[in-house]
Amino acid sequence: MSSAAASSSSVPTIVKKSLGWSIAISVVMIVAGILAMIIPPAAGLAVTVFVGWVLVFSGLLHFVYAWQSREARAALWEVVVGILYVFIGGYLLWNPIIGLASLTFALAVYLFFEAVLEFILAYRLRPAPGSGWLALDGVITLILAVLIWRTWPSNTPWVLGLLVGISMLFSGVARLMLSLAAKHVVEKLA
């Protein structure tokens, strides 16, 4: 009985710590979003280089997985995917300006699907306090996706950094408001 009481008393501490991290990450997202909006071409190139490195490392991981695979077809598939990832990532790193145009279009597609998921999440959490912020985040994200499609590729140098900054800012604010609402509920329970 005492272990059950001890575990139930430690739950609010764990929840408070995770809420603290959630608030801190939200603030970092807000600051990063503001910086990206101030210097959009640099932010766009930074995103391109980051994605290039992620693809290269992902390709290398596919090679490692292929090495450990016991089936010939699975190993061949992993090698092909690994080559594709390394090639695309290397291309982005070798030609970041051209990669920026491709990523700008890919960002429009990504933001569209993110908006759909934000709407679904807001709908599922709608009785919870702060869930309206998720719906607002979905609206803003959908608007950003449409703006990218309308300006692509002529405004590629600044659009990726600016829109990523705006999205990060609003996502950070939405997460911060949701975390603060959850913190308020936890404080009432404690």
C-alpha positions, 0 to 999 in steps of 0.5 A, a space after each residue: 500500500 505504501 508503494 502505491 501511495 509513493 508512486 501516486 505522489 511521484 506522478 505530479 513531480 514527473 508531470 511537473 518536470 515534463 511540463 517544465 521541459 515542454 514550456 522550455 522547448 516552446 520558448 526555444 521554438 518561439 525564439 528560433 521562429 523569430 530569428 528565422 523571420 529576421 534572417 529568412 535567407 540564412 534560415 532557408 539555407 540552414 534548413 537546406 543544409 540540415 535536411 541534407 545532413 539528415 538524409 546523408 546520415 539516414 542513408 548511412 543508417 540504411 546501409 548499416 541495416 542492410 549489412 545486418 539484414 538476413 534476407 537478400 531482398 531486404 538488404 538490396 532494398 535497404 542499399 537502394 534506399 540508402 543510395 537514394 538518401 545519400 545521393 539526395 542529401 549530398 545533392 542538397 549539400 552540394 547545391 544548397 540554392 537549388 535544394 532550397 527551391 526543392 525544399 520550398 515546394 516540399 515544405 508546402 506539401 508538409 505544411 498542408 499535411 501538418 495543418 490537417 493533423 493539427 485540425 484532427 488533434 484540435 478536434 480530438 482535444 476540443 474539450 481540453 483547455 487550450 485546444 483552440 490554440 491547436 486549431 489556430 495553429 492549423 489555420 495558420 499552417 494551412 495559410 502558409 502552405 497556400 502562400 508557398 504554392 502561390 509564390 514558388 519558385 520566384 520567392 524561394 530565397 526568403 520564403 522557406 526561412 520566413 515561413 518556417 519561422 512563422 510556423 515555428 513561432 505559432 507552433 511554439 505559442 500553441 504548445 506554450 499555451 497548451 503547456 501552461 493550461 496543463 500546468 494550471 490543471 496540475 497545480 489545481 490537482 496538487 
